[in-house]
Amino acid sequence: MSASYKHHFELLAACMIYGTVGIFMELLRDMSVGSIIFYRLLFGLAAILCYLAVTGKLGQLSLKKRKKYLLLLGLLYVSQMFSYYSAIRYLGASSAVLLLYTDPIYLTFLAPLLLGEKNTGRTILALFLGLIGVFYVTRPEGGFEQLDFTGDYLKGVLFGLTGGLFSSGVIVSVRYLRNEYNGLTQLFWQSTISLVFLAPLAASVPGDVLAANLRTLMLFGVMITAIGAVLYIRGVAGVTAVTGSILTLVEPVSCIFFDYTVLNNSVHSGMLVGSVFILAAAIVVSLDSSVSLKKLISGERKIFGKKGLFGTEEE
């Protein structure tokens, strides 16, 4: 297998692993969203530390400048995960992951304000496509007139859209920190900071409940935080930003696939239409003029070309 295809495979495998989140959330019983995230991160970080120890790369975890922005990244990350997992509980994985992919909508407004990046015609087009997609994804099958404003559906939509907002904040923060800390280092510290804030929720879990879910939590942490993250970082490091951004769209597709085939959750037509618009918005943003033709021809490799669950932008 050539190096290029190897990186493609790693990235695709990572996104398929990320797509199993809904299955794990369905298997875990009698646990709050915050406690699930805590133990997922705990077991995942333990696996990452083992990986770095074996490869002799523990030194890359050392803190450098901009420590307060690492703290901000951790706060945004735990908020993103809490919103996303709550949306899964209320809506199901299919709708939740699509709403998480609305971060290009927020970035259209945040990037000029926080990073000084100008919007182009393509970003405006992405905003338009994304808004159409959100309309269809959040529209109940029977129309908005069937929406119960006191029910779980509306809560799920709000959590999903909030997750997309926090996801855009993660993207901006990671972009700001990219020259100080590499992807795995940022993942480690944002996860560690998240554990601190989630510890009180984890402590409230009864011992018998934790014991009953322990194997699933360990597998969840190792699969998503460790194996998925390492494959993702290795994969995006070996492909161009545009290729990485397009390949990572496998994540919502696989999430919808597992939600429908394994969990037997229904997928209404509006969700499919909305997914087309939201994913189209992500592709339009990925193909923006920030990646020059010269760089693509020369095959320059980019780390973090994705805008999504662990989203960042190209350097």
Sequence and secondary structure as in RCSB ss.txt:
>XXXX:A:sequence
MSASYKHHFELLAACMIYGTVGIFMELLRDMSVGSIIFYRLLFGLAAILCYLAVTGKLGQLSLKKRKKYLLLLGL
LYVSQMFSYYSAIRYLGASSAVLLLYTDPIYLTFLAPLLLGEKNTGRTILALFLGLIGVFYVTRPEGGFEQLDFT
GDYLKGVLFGLTGGLFSSGVIVSVRYLRNEYNGLTQLFWQSTISLVFLAPLAASVPGDVLAANLRTLMLFGVMIT
AIGAVLYIRGVAGVTAVTGSILTLVEPVSCIFFDYTVLNNSVHSGMLVGSVFILAAAIVVSLDSSVSLKKLISGE
RKIFGKKGLFGTEEE
>XXXX:A:secstr
  HHHHHHHHHHHHHHHHTTHHHHHHH  S  HHHHHHHHHHHHHHHHHHHHHHHT GGGG   S HHHHHHHHH
HHHHHHHHHHHHHHHH HHHHHHHHTTHHHHHHHHIIIII     HHHHHHHHHHHHHHHHHHS TT GGG  TT
SHHHHHHHHHHHHHHHHHHHHHHHHHHTTTS HHHHHHHHHHHHHHHHHHHHHTS HHHHHHHHHHHHHHIIIII
IIIHHHHHHHHTTB HHHHHHHTTHHHHHHHHHHHHTS     HHHHHHHHHHHHHHHHHHTSTTS HHHHHHT 
 BS    STT     
